[in-house]
Structures are given as structure tokens and as C-alpha cells.
Amino acid sequence: MVKLSPIALIASPLLAVVLLAACTSDGDEDLTPVVIPSGVTTVGIDADPTSNTPTSLGDIDVCVSVATGQSFDIDVFVTDIHDLFGWDANFVYDGSVVHVLGSDAQLFQASNPGSQVVNFSADPLPDTDGSYTLGVGEMAEASADSGSGVLVRLTLEAASAGTSRVSLAGLKLRTMQGDYIDDADGDQFFDSTTSEAEIRVDEPCPSVGASQPDDRDYASSGFLPLFLLSPFDDAT
């Protein structure tokens, strides 16, 4: 039997609390992913970025299985953002299971001609303490970014067997004018949808069923399940 536990997503007031169902246990049953509606600004983690480009996203994977000692990439992605100029957050992980080896921010924000993107992520590497500071800014004027893509690609190393939840904390997104994007309560923090992922070292991820059309009215119900996101293309 598959046991489900909620991975918290932080949602806009319109969508209320959002839950992401993730398999945590011992069966062979499939989970059927549902699709997040387009037009919702979302920042999250893609555990397997193979099909991503800087300005387009493939399926968003919430779990990846790797072997001890293996280095691998995961993406921090954004969908349907408008006028992004800079952002920062803490990447939170289990330092006994994975370590951070590096970060590449020359992706979505660097795609505009004339962009001068600076990666301010300055924690000593490898980072092993469970929290890695992310910060990216655009130095060129009039080069704000809109659309969907990869904010930063993190290179991680599998340190030992186990499961690490990976998430973003303290996320702030800013426009060129210094306004905070989707800050509903004035505390500077992003209040729209965010998503987490899992890294499993020396153990398999749960199986996931095929993507299904989803026509339920989540805005009315106040809940928006999410397992995989459908592809998003750049809307600039």
C-alpha cells in the first residue's frame, strides 16, 4: 500500500492552502499526477531537469533517485513570472544525505540580450550544513524578465543513503522598481505557489502514473493538488 504524506505548498489567497501528495513508503501502486493551471506564478524544484532549457520547462519531477557518491543537477524553476529583476532564498536540504557543490544562474534571467546576471550565492562550497543561500540579480537596466524557465541549476552530491526533502525558504522576488512580487501581506516574502522535491539516495523513487487531464474547479474548492507540472514555454 502506498502511504501519502503532504508536502506543503504555499499558495496565493485565491488558492488557499495547497498540498502536494508524495509517496513515502512501501508499495508498488502508482500515483496519478495532476496539472497545475497555467497563469499561476510558481517557484519550485525540479528534481530531474533533463528536459529543461533556460526558458522552457519539461515535466517537473518531484523525486530523483541517485547513488552514493554521484553528482547530479536539480533546477529551481519559475512559471508565469512578470518583470523579475532579482530574487533570493535559502535552499534547504538534509546535509547528511546530500551536499551542494555549485550553482549556475546564467539561465532564464540571462536569456534577454544585454542581460548582466550576477550570482550572489556565496556560501563556501561544498555546502554541507543543510541551508544554502541563493541570490541572483540583474545588473543591466531595463532587463526585467517575464515568462517561465530555470532560475538556477544546483549541482549536488549524494553523500550517504537516505531521503532528503529539498525546498526553498524565505523566498523574495523583486521587480526593477524594487517591488516584491506576489507579496500579499507586505512582509516582502513570496506568497504565491511554491513546491518541494525529494532526493532518494540508494533507494528508488515511488512510481508515478501517467499525466491526466484535470477539469476540477480548484479555485472554488481552495485546494490545488500537484504532482507534476505540465510543460511551460517562455512567454516573453
CORFENGI-V521770 format. One record per helix or strand of 2 or more residues. SS is the DSSP state (alpha for helix, beta for strand). FROM is the first residue (numbers start at 0). TO is the last residue. If there is no record, write none. Layout:
ss | from | to
SS | FROM | TO
SS | FROM | TO
//
This chain:
ss | from | to
beta | 3 | 8
beta | 17 | 22
beta | 30 | 31
beta | 41 | 45
beta | 55 | 56
beta | 62 | 65
beta | 70 | 83
beta | 85 | 91
beta | 97 | 103
beta | 116 | 118
beta | 130 | 137
beta | 144 | 157
beta | 161 | 173
beta | 192 | 193
beta | 196 | 200
beta | 207 | 208
alpha | 217 | 220
beta | 231 | 232
//
